[in-house]
Amino acid sequence: MTNGIKHIFFDLDHTLWDFDKNSKLTFEQIFKIHGLSLEIDTFIEVYEPINLNYWKLYREERVTKADLRYGRLKETFDAINIVVEDDVIHKLSVSYIDYLTTYNHLFEGTRDILNYLSDKYHLHIITNGFEEAQERKLKNAEIRHYFKTITNSEMVGVKKPNPRIFNFALEQASAVASESIMIGDSLEADIQGAHNVGIDGILFCSYDDYATAKVKKIKQLKDLKQFL
């Protein structure tokens, strides 16, 4: 063990699992299944910020899971002036979850860094993603075996950055905050949330979204070797 760290907690989506790439492939598939003809790049360009905003609202307990799944699609179709009936939107929202985990692209270097770290530390996941989907992602991407524990927001009843989810994860992992570190792509949910309970953090910001943030940062997963 180095730096006194024994436990590493990872976020999953946008940190290890390449959510944007897998999501785009899923939309291409389900649009064909449901007979929708539209320009996928235009849809994705509008959808991604709407989806991020819905996840922020979801973290803040301002929308439900059902609201998120329906609303992000409804608002995107409205914004690009495509009329899609509500029953089709609901079917799309179900198909999206069903097919999303059939695509399992990981960020470059994921398996290499997990192999490297798993020899030295206990690895864990803390995720705000939906429970049924997150387990499938880990198993289908063949990385589930690296992690001692998986903590998701649905089992705790709160979402990152709420301190309860971090404390729950520590307890489940038999870990203490001073010997733990959190790695994730969200400054608010992952890093500040971890800091609030005394866990150190490393921000994965591959797109310079947080260039001015005064925290430990990496642009590629292999750069974790500088810290761990």
VENQUI-V720168 format. One line per field, one symbol per residue. ss: DSSP state (2 for helix, 1 for strand, 0 for the rest). burial: # if it has 24 or more other C-alpha atoms within 12 Angstrom, else .. A space follows every 50 residues. Layout:
ss=???
burial=???
//
This chain:
ss=00000011110010001022222222222222200000022222222222 22222222200000222222222222222000000222222222222222 00000100022222222200011111100022222222220002221111 11222200000022222222222000222111110022222222200001 1111000000000001110022222200
burial=....################.##########........#..##.###.# #..###.##.....#..##########......#....#..######.## #######..##.##..##..###########.######..#.##.##### ####.#.#############..#.###.#################.#.## ######........##########...#
//
